[in-house]
Amino acid sequence: MTRTPETPLPSPEQRRRLREAQSLSQADVAAAMGVTRATVRSWENGRTTPRGSKRDAYARLLTGAEEVTTHQENPAPALVGAVTGPVRASPGHAETTPEPPSETPPASELAPEPEPGLEPLSAPLTPDQAFDALYAFCAPALVRQTYLLTGRRELARESVERAFQLAWHRWPEVAMDRDPAGWVRATAYEFALSPWHRLRPRHRNPEPPPTAPADRALLDVLLQLPPVYRRTLLLYDGVGLDLPETAAETEASTPAAANRLLHAREAVAKRLPELAEPKELHRRLAEVASAERLRATKPTTVRWGGEQRARHWTRAAIAFTVVLIGATTLTLRTAPDHYEPPLAPGVTVRGVPPRVAPGPLSAEELALRAKLKGETVSGPERLVPEPG
């Protein structure tokens, strides 16, 4: 007896994209399939897979989105494929509908490219080799992306180094992640956009802008955008992520990410009309990033720096713990162990006659004293008791 082959399903990474391409939520899919929302989330995470008739129905449900996206040359779904219907703009702007780019953006300096001579190894990689391979693949392009995000060269390099140092510190978690490059990219962006950099003395001194006037104008427009709009524009039009991935990395819904992208493009086109086309904007972003000749630090230096930083923080934590224990012990040894009532403040007593020293005894007083002294031993019985 032969077994009927199961209906093929898209990969877990594509299931969410195909669902959002039809403007369906997880609750809508759960209601159509007769399952719970947690089950649909488990299907999209890859933890479970539907079987039997539910597998066939789930595949047919995703077919409509597949037909929408297969005719596009760009592997990332366009804005109109991910958000159907008009997107409401903020107050003061007209309602607009996102339109897909006419062509697939060409490969640029913003996209990660493997270093020359980097070939896959047949033997299992050690943690050091795997980290170095990820660094060589992502770091050069990530430095250029972060420069467009911040407009500062040193901050871009520092952000990428700190992101990879944190990745090396949490390497088992990063290595098992479905998208290690996205993990490092999100960490670098978060560090680069941190508002605490404004308190650093180095941040008060602006860096020299690009030499080309066109590059300087584009970078100036980007830096005037809100950070979240700038990040959305860079991820979609610069890096080339699709809209669901951009929304996930910016921790926003897909309609919100589309709205941010539209407003960011509108702001850029208002200042620079020649960049109204997404293809031209993508090309110019790549040119500005590649013109700076930014170089990343060697991976061995980054790993060594991360280990040194972790070692210093560990020593600082140990020193702080020792100081805290010592201060607690000293307090326990010197603190009183019983209650001592406070002394009452002094009060002035009035009406007491002044103390007067006795004067010389008169003759009668002298005779009386002599008489008392003489009768103390041989006096009356009432003065000297006798033993019973």
C-alpha positions as CSV (number, residue, x, y, z in Angstrom):
1,M,0.0,0.0,0.0
2,T,1.4,3.4,-1.0
3,R,1.0,6.4,1.2
4,T,-0.4,9.6,-0.2
5,P,2.1,12.4,-0.1
6,E,1.2,15.3,2.1
7,T,0.4,18.7,0.6
8,P,3.6,20.8,0.5
9,L,3.5,23.9,2.8
10,P,5.7,27.1,2.6
11,S,8.5,27.4,5.1
12,P,7.6,28.8,8.6
13,E,9.4,32.1,7.7
14,Q,7.0,32.6,4.7
15,R,3.7,31.6,6.3
16,R,3.3,34.9,8.2
17,R,4.3,36.9,5.1
18,L,1.7,35.0,3.0
19,R,-1.0,35.5,5.6
20,E,-0.3,39.3,5.9
21,A,-0.3,39.6,2.1
22,Q,-4.0,38.8,2.2
23,S,-4.6,41.2,5.2
24,L,-5.5,38.3,7.4
25,S,-4.8,38.2,11.1
26,Q,-4.0,35.1,13.1
27,A,-7.5,35.3,14.6
28,D,-9.0,35.3,11.1
29,V,-7.0,32.2,10.1
30,A,-7.9,30.5,13.3
31,A,-11.6,31.1,12.7
32,A,-11.3,29.8,9.1
33,M,-9.4,26.7,10.1
34,G,-11.4,26.0,13.3
35,V,-8.4,26.1,15.6
36,T,-7.1,28.4,18.2
37,R,-5.0,31.5,17.7
38,A,-2.1,29.8,19.6
39,T,-2.2,26.9,17.1
40,V,-1.8,29.4,14.1
41,R,1.0,31.1,15.9
42,S,2.7,27.7,16.5
43,W,2.3,26.9,12.7
44,E,4.0,30.2,11.8
45,N,6.8,29.7,14.4
46,G,7.6,26.2,13.0
47,R,7.0,24.4,16.3
48,T,4.1,22.4,14.8
49,T,2.7,21.6,11.4
50,P,-0.9,20.9,10.4
51,R,-1.8,17.4,9.2
52,G,-4.5,15.8,7.1
53,S,-7.4,17.9,6.0
54,K,-6.3,20.9,8.0
55,R,-2.9,20.8,6.2
56,D,-4.7,20.9,2.8
57,A,-7.0,23.7,3.9
58,Y,-4.1,25.7,5.3
59,A,-2.2,25.3,2.1
60,R,-5.2,26.5,0.0
61,L,-5.6,29.5,2.4
62,L,-2.0,30.5,1.6
63,T,-2.4,29.9,-2.1
64,G,-4.1,33.2,-2.7
65,A,-1.2,35.1,-1.2
66,E,1.3,33.0,-3.2
67,E,-0.5,34.0,-6.4
68,V,-0.2,37.6,-5.4
69,T,3.5,37.5,-4.7
70,T,4.9,35.1,-7.3
71,H,4.4,37.6,-10.2
72,Q,6.7,40.1,-8.5
73,E,10.3,40.1,-9.5
74,N,11.3,41.4,-6.1
75,P,11.5,38.5,-3.5
76,A,10.3,41.0,-0.8
77,P,6.6,41.8,-1.1
78,A,5.7,45.3,-2.1
79,L,3.8,47.7,0.1
80,V,0.6,47.1,-1.8
81,G,0.9,43.3,-1.4
82,A,1.3,43.5,2.3
83,V,-1.3,46.1,3.1
84,T,-4.3,46.1,0.9
85,G,-6.5,49.2,0.8
86,P,-5.6,52.8,1.6
87,V,-3.4,53.6,4.6
88,R,-4.7,56.5,6.6
89,A,-2.0,59.2,7.0
90,S,-1.5,61.4,10.0
91,P,-3.5,64.6,10.4
92,G,-2.6,67.2,7.8
93,H,-1.8,64.6,5.1
94,A,-4.0,63.1,2.5
95,E,-4.8,59.4,2.4
96,T,-2.4,57.5,0.1
97,T,-2.0,54.0,-1.0
98,P,1.5,52.5,-1.0
99,E,2.8,51.5,-4.4
100,P,5.4,48.8,-5.0
101,P,8.7,49.7,-6.5
102,S,8.8,49.3,-10.3
103,E,11.8,47.1,-10.2
104,T,13.9,45.1,-7.8
105,P,16.4,47.3,-6.1
106,P,19.9,46.4,-7.2
107,A,22.5,44.9,-4.9
108,S,24.3,47.7,-3.0
109,E,26.8,48.4,-0.4
110,L,24.1,48.4,2.2
111,A,23.3,44.7,1.8
112,P,25.7,42.2,3.6
113,E,28.1,40.6,1.2
114,P,30.6,37.8,2.0
115,E,34.2,38.8,2.1
116,P,36.4,37.4,-0.7
117,G,37.9,34.1,0.0
118,L,35.1,33.2,2.5
119,E,34.0,29.7,1.6
120,P,31.7,27.3,3.5
121,L,33.6,24.7,5.5
122,S,32.6,21.1,5.3
123,A,33.7,20.4,8.9
124,P,31.6,21.8,11.8
125,L,32.6,25.3,12.7
126,T,33.9,26.2,16.1
127,P,32.3,29.1,17.9
128,D,35.2,31.3,17.0
129,Q,35.0,30.4,13.3
130,A,31.2,30.8,13.2
131,F,31.4,34.2,14.9
132,D,34.2,35.4,12.6
133,A,32.1,34.2,9.5
134,L,29.1,36.1,10.7
135,Y,31.2,39.2,11.4
136,A,32.9,39.1,8.0
137,F,29.5,38.7,6.3
138,C,27.6,41.5,8.2
139,A,30.0,44.0,9.8
140,P,31.1,46.0,6.7
141,A,27.6,46.6,5.5
142,L,26.3,47.1,9.0
143,V,28.7,49.9,9.7
144,R,27.6,51.7,6.5
145,Q,23.9,51.3,7.5
146,T,24.5,52.6,11.0
147,Y,26.3,55.6,9.5
148,L,23.2,56.5,7.5
149,L,21.2,56.0,10.7
150,T,23.3,58.3,12.9
151,G,25.4,60.5,10.6
152,R,28.5,59.8,12.8
153,R,31.3,57.6,11.8
154,E,32.8,56.8,15.2
155,L,29.3,56.1,16.6
156,A,28.6,53.7,13.7
157,R,31.7,51.7,14.3
158,E,31.2,51.7,18.1
159,S,27.6,50.5,17.7
160,V,28.5,47.6,15.5
161,E,31.4,46.6,17.8
162,R,29.2,46.7,20.8
163,A,26.5,44.7,19.0
164,F,28.9,42.0,18.1
165,Q,30.5,42.0,21.5
166,L,27.0,41.4,23.0
167,A,26.4,38.7,20.4
168,W,29.7,37.0,21.4
169,H,28.7,37.2,25.0
170,R,25.4,35.5,24.1
171,W,26.7,33.4,21.3
172,P,24.7,30.2,22.0
173,E,21.5,32.3,21.9
174,V,22.6,34.1,18.7
175,A,23.9,31.0,17.0
176,M,20.5,29.3,17.5
177,D,18.5,32.3,16.3
178,R,16.8,32.0,12.9
179,D,18.3,35.2,11.7
180,P,21.6,36.0,13.5
181,A,22.3,38.9,11.1
182,G,19.0,40.4,12.0
183,W,19.7,40.0,15.7
184,V,23.0,41.8,15.4
185,R,21.5,44.5,13.2
186,A,18.6,45.2,15.6
187,T,21.1,45.4,18.5
188,A,23.4,47.8,16.6
189,Y,20.5,50.0,15.7
190,E,19.1,50.2,19.2
191,F,22.6,51.2,20.6
192,A,23.1,53.8,17.8
193,L,19.7,55.4,18.4
194,S,20.0,55.5,22.2
195,P,19.2,59.0,23.5
196,W,21.9,58.7,26.2
197,H,24.5,59.5,23.5
198,R,23.5,63.1,23.9
199,L,25.1,63.2,27.3
200,R,28.5,62.2,26.0
201,P,31.1,65.0,25.5
202,R,32.0,63.6,22.1
203,H,28.5,63.9,20.9
204,R,28.6,67.7,21.4
205,N,31.2,68.1,18.7
206,P,29.7,67.4,15.2
207,E,31.7,65.4,12.7
208,P,32.6,66.7,9.3
209,P,29.8,66.1,6.8
210,P,30.3,64.3,3.4
211,T,32.3,66.2,0.9
212,A,29.8,65.9,-2.0
213,P,26.9,68.4,-1.8
214,A,24.4,65.8,-2.9
215,D,25.5,63.3,-0.3
216,R,25.5,66.0,2.4
217,A,21.9,67.1,1.4
218,L,20.6,63.5,1.5
219,L,22.2,62.8,4.9
220,D,20.8,66.0,6.2
221,V,17.3,65.1,5.2
222,L,17.7,61.6,6.8
223,L,18.9,63.0,10.1
224,Q,15.9,65.4,10.2
225,L,13.4,62.4,10.1
226,P,12.2,60.9,13.4
227,P,14.5,58.0,14.4
228,V,11.7,55.4,13.9
229,Y,10.9,56.8,10.4
230,R,14.6,56.9,9.5
231,R,15.0,53.3,10.6
232,T,12.0,52.1,8.7
233,L,13.1,53.8,5.5
234,L,16.7,52.4,5.9
235,L,15.4,48.9,6.4
236,Y,13.0,48.8,3.5
237,D,14.6,51.1,0.9
238,G,18.2,50.7,2.0
239,V,18.7,47.1,3.3
240,G,15.9,45.7,1.1
241,L,13.7,43.9,3.8
242,D,10.1,43.3,3.0
243,L,7.4,45.1,4.9
244,P,6.5,42.4,7.4
245,E,10.2,41.9,8.3
246,T,10.6,45.7,8.6
247,A,7.6,45.9,10.9
248,A,8.8,43.1,13.1
249,E,12.3,44.6,13.5
250,T,10.9,48.0,14.4
251,E,8.3,46.4,16.7
252,A,5.3,47.8,14.9
253,S,2.4,46.5,13.0
254,T,2.5,46.2,9.2
255,P,0.1,49.1,8.6
256,A,2.1,51.3,11.0
257,A,5.4,50.4,9.2
258,A,3.8,51.2,5.8
259,N,2.5,54.5,7.1
260,R,6.0,55.4,8.5
261,L,7.6,54.5,5.2
262,L,5.2,56.6,3.2
263,H,5.8,59.7,5.4
264,A,9.5,59.2,5.3
265,R,9.5,58.9,1.5
266,E,7.3,62.0,1.3
267,A,9.7,64.0,3.5
268,V,12.7,63.0,1.4
269,A,10.9,63.7,-1.9
270,K,9.8,67.1,-0.6
271,R,13.4,68.2,0.0
272,L,14.9,66.2,-2.9
273,P,12.4,65.7,-5.7
274,E,14.9,63.6,-7.8
275,L,14.6,60.9,-5.1
276,A,10.9,60.4,-5.3
277,E,11.4,57.0,-7.0
278,P,12.3,54.2,-4.5
279,K,14.8,52.7,-7.0
280,E,16.7,56.0,-7.2
281,L,16.5,56.5,-3.4
282,H,18.0,53.0,-2.9
283,R,20.8,53.8,-5.3
284,R,21.6,57.1,-3.6
285,L,21.6,55.5,-0.1
286,A,24.1,53.0,-1.3
287,E,26.3,55.7,-2.9
288,V,26.3,57.8,0.3
289,A,27.2,54.8,2.5
290,S,29.9,53.5,0.2
291,A,31.5,57.0,-0.3
292,E,32.7,57.2,3.3
293,R,35.0,54.2,3.1
294,L,34.1,53.0,6.6
295,R,36.0,49.9,7.8
296,A,35.0,47.6,10.6
297,T,37.4,46.3,13.2
298,K,38.9,42.8,12.9
299,P,36.7,40.1,14.5
300,T,39.5,38.9,16.8
301,T,39.7,42.4,18.2
302,V,36.0,42.5,18.7
303,R,35.9,39.2,20.5
304,W,38.9,40.2,22.7
305,G,37.2,43.5,23.5
306,G,34.0,41.8,24.4
307,E,35.8,39.4,26.7
308,Q,37.7,42.2,28.3
309,R,34.5,44.2,28.8
310,A,32.8,41.2,30.4
311,R,35.8,40.6,32.6
312,H,35.9,44.2,33.8
313,W,32.2,44.2,34.5
314,T,32.6,40.9,36.5
315,R,35.4,42.4,38.5
316,A,33.4,45.5,39.2
317,A,30.4,43.5,40.3
318,I,32.7,41.4,42.6
319,A,34.3,44.6,44.1
320,F,30.9,46.2,44.6
321,T,29.6,43.1,46.4
322,V,32.7,43.0,48.7
323,V,32.3,46.7,49.6
324,L,28.6,46.1,50.3
325,I,29.3,43.1,52.5
326,G,32.1,45.1,54.3
327,A,29.8,48.1,54.9
328,T,27.1,45.8,56.2
329,T,29.4,44.0,58.6
330,L,30.8,47.3,59.9
331,T,27.3,48.6,60.5
332,L,26.3,45.4,62.4
333,R,29.5,45.6,64.6
334,T,29.2,49.2,65.5
335,A,25.5,49.6,65.9
336,P,24.1,49.6,69.5
337,D,22.5,46.3,70.6
338,H,20.2,47.7,73.3
339,Y,18.1,50.8,73.8
340,E,19.7,53.7,75.5
341,P,17.2,56.5,76.5
342,P,18.5,59.9,75.6
343,L,19.5,62.3,78.4
344,A,16.9,64.9,79.3
345,P,18.1,68.5,78.7
346,G,18.9,70.5,81.8
347,V,16.2,72.8,83.4
348,T,16.9,75.8,85.5
349,V,15.3,75.5,89.0
350,R,14.3,78.8,90.6
351,G,13.4,79.7,94.2
352,V,16.2,77.7,95.9
353,P,18.0,79.8,98.5
354,P,21.7,80.1,97.9
355,R,24.0,77.7,99.7
356,V,25.7,79.4,102.7
357,A,28.8,78.0,104.3
358,P,28.5,77.3,108.2
359,G,30.2,79.9,110.4
360,P,32.2,79.4,113.6
361,L,30.4,77.4,116.4
362,S,29.3,79.3,119.5
363,A,30.2,78.2,123.0
364,E,26.8,76.5,123.5
365,E,27.1,74.6,120.2
366,L,30.6,73.5,121.2
367,A,29.4,72.2,124.6
368,L,26.5,70.4,122.9
369,R,28.8,68.7,120.4
370,A,31.1,67.6,123.2
371,K,28.2,66.2,125.2
372,L,26.9,64.2,122.3
373,K,30.2,62.8,121.5
374,G,30.7,61.7,125.1
375,E,27.2,60.1,125.4
376,T,27.4,58.1,122.2
377,V,28.9,55.0,123.9
378,S,27.8,55.3,127.5
379,G,24.6,57.1,126.9
380,P,21.1,56.0,127.5
381,E,20.0,52.5,126.2
382,R,17.8,54.0,123.5
383,L,20.9,55.3,121.8
384,V,23.1,52.1,122.1
385,P,21.1,48.9,121.7
386,E,22.2,45.9,123.6
387,P,22.4,42.5,122.0
388,G,19.5,40.2,122.9
